[in-house]
């Protein structure tokens, strides 16, 4: 009976404490709860995009925050469901081999992300996101801590985006197209049959440590800024969360990814978005260069060097983005292959809000997939239409992309160059986030 009375007393005490806890967070909840309206004149600083998954506005979903603002907790969710169609060329194969021209078509769910982000003690940011639609180590999409000494000196450790290419560093839910440029995401082609050697130009997510920040270059508000990121990563990509690296036999340094990025922003800090229906006023511009060296990548078979240059601009309803990138692949001595390969690609894209809820976009993507030692290129024009349904955080995207081939010496080279890439791609995607 005494135990029962104690339990009842504890429950009553907990119920009485709820209003006190609510009172602590209510002032922040009032400013951060609710749907907001599409096409409002919110300025970019009100939208936090540090988590890299989706833009989190002050009045989007709900946020728990202490009165002094030093402790913030924000849960978030993003779901993407896509219906897609892929048509592939015959590639010179006989129909007797039962090749299907239509493949990898139907319905897909690339992302089902549940996460939370926030701040503690006013100086330590954190983020954790799980992608339930992925498999293996990719389920853990991001998990990091970020300690701020000052805005110009921050230290991040965990799993997050590596500093290379504007296309990947753009907030996931804020991209103009539902898929990144093919020149970044597809594997390159080389004249050696090595199943473990399929490098792609993008480096994506990885586990590592980074020193970064944004510094002011003059005293004017929202004027010239310089951003930088430099660090070390495993170089294994998002598919490995463990420590599996060794020491380079050729260079006698840790076989890691060494990467960095430098950006200049003449019109204030550039929000990592390619179009947001709640940011239709204001101007931002960014120039950037990036590079990296992945030592003993591809199962300790190659040393891959990358360089990239990028440009992005938001001007009221307009978004303009362009970048070019280059990758040099050389084999380790143990492979006994003296050949070296160079690949490069580039894209340009433009988006415009014709009204507060509809954004139209075009993109031209270009890739030297078979290397500079062989003639022939891939060019991949694409169009998109994004519709932002007001007040419910729902974004619909309709996209079409064509893959063309040009300048190859032989028909065999032409057929090999787009293996695994569909000639015609079309998709309709629904994205929900809060």
HELIX and SHEET records of a PDB file:
HELIX    1   1 UNK A    2  UNK A   32  1                                  31    
HELIX    2   2 UNK A   44  UNK A   46  5                                   3    
HELIX    3   3 UNK A   95  UNK A   97  5                                   3    
HELIX    4   4 UNK A  136  UNK A  139  5                                   4    
HELIX    5   5 UNK A  166  UNK A  169  1                                   4    
HELIX    6   6 UNK A  172  UNK A  174  5                                   3    
HELIX    7   7 UNK A  182  UNK A  185  1                                   4    
HELIX    8   8 UNK A  297  UNK A  300  1                                   4    
HELIX    9   9 UNK A  333  UNK A  335  5                                   3    
HELIX   10  10 UNK A  411  UNK A  417  1                                   7    
SHEET    1   A 2 UNK A  47  UNK A  48  0                                        
SHEET    2   A 2 UNK A  56  UNK A  57 -1                                        
SHEET    1   B17 UNK A  64  UNK A  65  0                                        
SHEET    2   B17 UNK A  72  UNK A  87 -1                                        
SHEET    3   B17 UNK A 106  UNK A 120 -1                                        
SHEET    4   B17 UNK A 124  UNK A 131 -1                                        
SHEET    5   B17 UNK A 140  UNK A 150 -1                                        
SHEET    6   B17 UNK A 153  UNK A 161 -1                                        
SHEET    7   B17 UNK A 205  UNK A 216 -1                                        
SHEET    8   B17 UNK A 225  UNK A 233 -1                                        
SHEET    9   B17 UNK A 257  UNK A 265 -1                                        
SHEET   10   B17 UNK A 283  UNK A 296 -1                                        
SHEET   11   B17 UNK A 302  UNK A 315 -1                                        
SHEET   12   B17 UNK A 318  UNK A 331 -1                                        
SHEET   13   B17 UNK A 340  UNK A 353 -1                                        
SHEET   14   B17 UNK A 358  UNK A 368 -1                                        
SHEET   15   B17 UNK A 377  UNK A 389 -1                                        
SHEET   16   B17 UNK A 394  UNK A 402 -1                                        
SHEET   17   B17 UNK A 424  UNK A 433 -1                                        
SHEET    1   C16 UNK A  64  UNK A  65  0                                        
SHEET    2   C16 UNK A  72  UNK A  87 -1                                        
SHEET    3   C16 UNK A 106  UNK A 120 -1                                        
SHEET    4   C16 UNK A 124  UNK A 131 -1                                        
SHEET    5   C16 UNK A 140  UNK A 150 -1                                        
SHEET    6   C16 UNK A 153  UNK A 161 -1                                        
SHEET    7   C16 UNK A 205  UNK A 216 -1                                        
SHEET    8   C16 UNK A 225  UNK A 233 -1                                        
SHEET    9   C16 UNK A 257  UNK A 265 -1                                        
SHEET   10   C16 UNK A 283  UNK A 296 -1                                        
SHEET   11   C16 UNK A 302  UNK A 315 -1                                        
SHEET   12   C16 UNK A 318  UNK A 331 -1                                        
SHEET   13   C16 UNK A 340  UNK A 353 -1                                        
SHEET   14   C16 UNK A 358  UNK A 368 -1                                        
SHEET   15   C16 UNK A 377  UNK A 389 -1                                        
SHEET   16   C16 UNK A 404  UNK A 406 -1                                        
END                                                                             
